[in-house]
């Protein structure tokens, strides 16, 4: 049994009063949540959505000031954030995240079969580290927070330093929703950490039972390392770097090379390339059609006007990582935006490399977070297959192809499917739909756990664990497992999916 003063992180002996109080409130609130019904939790989530919706123009202007994102983008992102809370509430109300199953007793069997019923329950207090590039939808009030609350967990959000005022405004909206819904204070907490050591405590403390993170590979793996060193290791659901390869197949390329290049350029430079699904790698076999694609892409890149990146640190990181990438052996710069970038801005850049050089240099898979693309020119289909086999785990992979291309490249298509969490046909990956069928995650190192999504109602499942009840009196069972099915949800009863009550 851990005491509240035992920590895994080395050299951390004194816990600040603010963090200690926050952790204790989160733990106390989680204990109290057992008395709240699922319908009350659903109502809480809808109230939070209403509170976020009621935030006026000041939220957008504040986020603009802190992130340099345009008004239209932020208005849309605010709407997405509200939708996430409401759609996750709907999923909880319908019981999909509970996965309730019942196997009734059979006393005539030898030996007698017991009554066993299973549901999903919240893990405990969760720490959320938000992303810089989505100050609403992936930050303080983002999907991690909404998913954990829907799961029945309490949440501690570490404010992102890139948008502290925006984070505080969103946190206040959630706190108002908690208060109006009658939930305990520690159901949601918002904390500003000044040091890396303080952030480590929010992972290593024994009260914390899971972590949600969106950001860099280095940041995500640092949290995973801390979590794994605990006496009781906990899951860290980290969405990390991804270069989201685009595969140009021959027949498709032969019919629309220029059009594809224009579409690709638009996707690559959307939001100054600051999307986790930014398509930063192109793979194709050398041909005249690929040359036409490349020539058109160069023309499009030259016309892109440099724009401010999220913050000075990200702009500096982009410039530094870009310099490292284009200095690698065999890399040739093809085009850089003609207009000169001011301080804090990112210039769109495209480079190329041979398939052989790509195979010999793992550094060519490093993410350059921003509007940068590397085109890998393979000498033949066999080399393209070898390049694909070399690729690390990705959030997405895109095939620009015809049906004939798919039929003639079965091995390649099959291999691509092992490398990503979402495989896209004749579309681009920079839009992430919030729905149950979306999988936003992927094989390592794009995510620390590729079994779960960070977008869509299924993300709730990251923050629950199964709990079975054997031979329990009906009156003391959770609502979703009672004979009468008072929630009117779909349940698996004796291997049949039904809403019917158990007589």
N, C-alpha and C positions, 0 to 999 in steps of 0.2 A: 504494500500500500504506500503510495507516494504522499508526502506532505506538500503543502503549497510552497515550501521554501527549498525544495530539491530541484536542481536544474542540471541538465545535461551539458549545456554550453560551458566550456572551460573558462575560467577566470571571471565568471559572473557570480558574484556573491551577494550583491545587494540589489534588490528589486525596487524600482521607483514606486512611490506610493500610488501614483496614477495607474501604472500598469497592474500593480497588485490588486488595487480596488476593482479595476476593469475585469480582470480574470475572475475574481471572486464573485462579482455580480453576474458574469456570464454563466458560471457554474451553478450558482443559486437559481438563476432563471431557468436553466435547462432542467433542473430538478422539478421546478414548479410547472413546467410546460406539460408534464404528464397529466395535469388536471384539466388541461384545455382540450376541447373536442376538435376534431378535424374541421368541422364547420366553422369554428372560431378561428382556426388558423387560416382557412380560406378567406374569411372576412378580413383578417389582418392584412393579408396580401393585397386584397382589393382596395383596402383603405390606403395602404402605402402607395399603390398605383394612383389613386385619386390625389394624394398629397403631392406626388411628383408632377402630375398633370396640372395642378394648380399653380406651380411655380411659374412666375411671369417672365417677361423679357430680360430681367436682370440675370437669370440663370444663363441664358444664351450669351448675353454680352460678356458676362464674367468668364465663361468657358472660351469665348473667342479671344479674349485678352490673354488668357493663360495658355491656350493651346495653338493659337493661330489658325484654327480650323474655321472655315467659312460658315456663315449663318445658316444657309440652307442645309448643309451637312449636319450641323448640330440640331436643328429643328427636327430633321428626320431621325437622328439618333435618339433624341428625347422620346419621340413617338415609339421607337423600337423598344426602348427601356420600359416604358409603360406597358407595352404589349407583352413583354417578357413576364412581368409580374402577374398580369391578368391571365395569360395563357398557362403559366405554371400553376396558378390558383385553380384554373379549370381542370387541369390534369389531376391535381390533388383531389378535387371534388369528385371527379369521375373514378378515382381509385387506381389509375394506371400506375402511379408510382408506388402504391402499396403492395401490388402483386399478391393480393390475398389468395390463399389456397387452403382448402379444407379437405381432410380425409377422415370421414366419420368412422366411428368404432364398429367393430364386428365381434360381438361376444361369443358367437357360435364357432368362430375359427379357432383352431388349435395351433399355437397358443392364441389367446384372444388378441384381436387387433385393437390398439388404443385409439382414441380420438385425438388427432393431431391437426393443429391449425397454425398457419404461418402468415406473418405480415412483415412489413419493413418498418423499422423504427429509427429515429435519428441517432447519429453517432455520438453527439455531444457538442460542446462549443467548437466552433470552426473559425480559423483565422483566414481572412481574405486579403490578398495583395492585388490591387487593381492595376490595370494597364494605363499607359500614358496616351496611347493613340485613340482610345475610345473613352473619353472622360465620363460618359454616362453609361453606356451599354456594357462595358467591361471593367468598370471601376467600382466606386463606392456602392452604387445601387444596381450594379450589373448582374449578370446571370449567376455568378457564383453566390452572391448574397441572396438573391431571390431563390435559387435552388436549395440553399442550405436552410433558409427559413421554411420553405415548403416541406423539407424533409423532417422538420421538427427540431432543428438545431438552433442554438443561439450563435450569433455572429459577432466577431470583432474585426472591423475593417481597419487596416493600416492606411492612413491617408497617403495618396501618391504625391510626392513632392513637386511633380510637374503641374498640378492643378489643385493646390490646397484650398483655395476659396470655393471652387466648384465642388470639391469633395465635401466641404463643410455644409454647403447648401443642400446637397443631396442627403447627407447624413441627418441633417435637421428634419428633412421631410420624412425620412424613415422613422425617426424618433417620435415625430408627431403621430404617425400612423400607429406605432406601438402603444403610445399613451392613449389615443382615442379608442383603441381596440381593447384596452384593459389588460394588456400583457405586461409582465414585470419589466422593470427598467433595463435589466441586463440582457433582454432578448436581442438587442442590437447595441453595439458600442462602436465608437469612432475614436481612433487614437492617432496622435502624431508622434512618430518615433524619430528622434534626432540622430540616433546612432545605429550602426549595423548590429551591435550587441543587443540593443533593445528589440530589434526586429527578430533576432534569433530566439529571444525569450518567448515570443508569440508563436514559435514553432515547437520549442523544446519543453515548454511548461506542461506538466502532467494533466492539467485540466483540458488542454487543447487536444482534440481527437481527429482533426483533419485540416488540411490547408488547401486553399484555392489560389492559384497564381497565374497571371498572364504577363509574359515579358520575355527577357532574353534567356538564352541557354545557360549562360553563366549564373544569372540570378536564380533561375529555377533549380539548377543542380546544387547550388549552395543550400537552398532550403531542403532539398531531398537529402543531402548529406547530414544536415542537422537532425532531420526527422528519423533517419535510419540509425543514428547514434543514441537515440533514446533507449532506456530500458524496455519501453513498450513502443516500438516503431509504429508510426502512423502514416496514413496515405497522404501524399502530396500530389494534388492534381494540377500539374504545371503544364501550361501550354507554352511551348518555347519556340525557338527559331525554325523557319521553314522557307525553302527557296522555291517550292511549288512548281516543279518542272512542267513544261509544255512540250508535247511531242507533235511534231509536224510530219504527217505521213504522206507518202508520195502522191497518190491520186488526188487527195484534197488540195495539196500544195500546187498541183499542176493546173487546177481549175480556178483557184482564187488566191494566189500568193500575195498580190498587192492588197486586196481587201483584208486578208488575215493580218497582214503587217500593220495596217491602220488600226484594226480592232485591238491587236496586241499592244500597240503603243499607248492607246487610250487606257487600257487596263493597267499597264505597267506604271504609268505616271499619275493615275488617279490618287488624289490625296497625297501628292508628292511621294508616292510609293510606300506610304507608311501603313500598310495593311499586313497583318500576319499571313494573308493569303496572296500577297503580291507575287506575280509570276516571274521570278527572277532568273529562270533558266529555260533555255530553248534547246531541244535536241532534235536533230534531223540528219539525214544522209545528204552528202554533197550532191548538188545538181544545179542546173541552170534555173530551175524553179526556186530553189533555196536562195540563189544569188538575187533573183528578183525580189523575194521576200526581204532579204537583208538590205538591198538598195532602197526599197520603199520605207523600211523601218528607219534607216538612217535619215531619210528626208523628213520623216515625222518627228524624230528626236530633235533634229536641228531647230524645229519650230517651237518646241516646248519652252515656255517661259519659266525660269526658275522661280520658286515660291518658298515662303518661309516654312521651315520644318517645325515640329511640335515645340521644341525648345533648343536652346544653345547646345546642350549636351548631346542631343540626338544629331544635330547638324554636324557637330564636331566628330561624332562617332561615324557618321556617314562618310565624311571626307577622309577620315583615317582609314576606314575599312576599304573604301574605294581605292585609295592609293596602294594599299597592300594587295588588293586583288589584281589591279592592272600591272603590278610589278612582277607577277608570277610568270614563270617561264612559259613562253608560247602564247601569252595573252596579247591580243592586238585590239587597241581601241578603235572602234569604227565610227562613232559619232558622239559628240557632246553638244548639249544645247548651246546654240549660238550666243544668246544673250548671256552676259556675265552675271554670275550669282553674287549677290551681296552677302554680308555676314549673316549667318543663320539660315541661309537658303540652301536648297539642294538642286543641283543641276542634273538633268536626265542624262544618262550615259549608257552606251551599248558597246560591248566588246565581244570578241570571238576567240575560240580556242579549238584546236583539233581534238578529235576524240581520243587520240593516243595521249596527248598531254593531259587531258582530263583524267584519264585512267591512272596516270602516274603521279597525280598531285591531289591529295585529299583536301588541301587548302582551298581548292577551287569550289568546294561545296560550302564554304563559310558564308553565312548570310551577310549581305550588305544591305542593311535596313534603309531603304530609300529607293529612288527611281533608277535602279541599275539592273541591267540584263546581261547575261553571258550566254552567247550562242555557241553550242557545241556542235561542230561540223564533223560528222562521222564519215569515214571513207566508204562504208557499206553497211548493210543491214546487220551483219554479224557484229561489227564494232558497236553499232547502236544498241544491240542487245547487251554487250559487255558493259557499256556505259550505264545502261539502266540497272544492271545488276550491282554496279558500284554505288549507286545513289543511296544516300541515307534515308531514313524514314521521314515522310512529309505529311503535312496536313492535307494537301491536295495534289492531284496530278491531272493534267488536261490532255486529252487527245483531240487534235484537229484532224479529222479523218472522214472517209466515206465508209459505207458498209463494206465495200470491196476491200478497203484498207484493213478493216477489222478482221475480215475473213482471211486475208493473206498474211496477217501478222499475229496469229493466235498466241504464239509464245511470248511475244513482246507485250501484248495486252495483258496476258495472264501475269507476267512478271511485274508490270506496272501496278497491278492491283495489290501486290504484296508490299508495296512501298508507301501506301498512302491511306488516309482515312476517308477520303472522298475522291472518286474518280469521275471526271467531267468529260462529256462528249460535246464537241463543237459549241462550247460556251467558255466563259472565262471565270476564274475562281474568286474574283474580288468581291462578289456579293455572297453573303452568308445568310440564308433564309432561316428564320426562327420557326422551326416546326419539329414534330416528333421524329421524322425520318432523317433529319440532318445529323450527320456525325462530324463534329468539329473537334478533331483530335487525330492522332495518327501514330504510327510506329515510332519508337525512339530514334532520334532525339527530338522529333517535333513535339512530343508530349512525353511526360514521365510515366503515364499509364494510358495505353492505347485502347483500353476496353470501354472507356467512358467518353461522352461528349461534353463540351463546355457550352454548347448552344442547343436550345430546344428542351422540351419538358423532360426528356430522358436524363438531362444533367442532374436532376434531383437525385437520381440513384447513386451518385457519387457519395452522397452524405448520409446514406442509410445502411443499416445492416439487418439481416434476417433474424427474426425471433420466433421460435415455435412454442406453442402452448399445448401441452399434453394433458388430456382429461380434465380440463378446467371447467368449472361451473359456468354456464352461459352468461349469467348476470355479471360476472367479473371479467369477461373477455373484452378486448377492444371492440369498438363499434363495428369495424370492418369484418370481424370474425364471428359476430353473434348470429344465431340461427335465423333471426328475422331479417337480417341484412338491412338494418335501418338506414344505411347510406345509399341503398339501391345501386350498388356498384357491381361491375362484373367481377365474378370470383371463379376460381377453378375448384369445383366441388366434385370429389371422387373422379377426377380427371376429365370433367366436363365443364366448359365455360358457360356460366349461367348467372342470371340475376335472381333466380328463384330462391325463396326462403327454404330453410331446412326444417322439415316437419319432425 
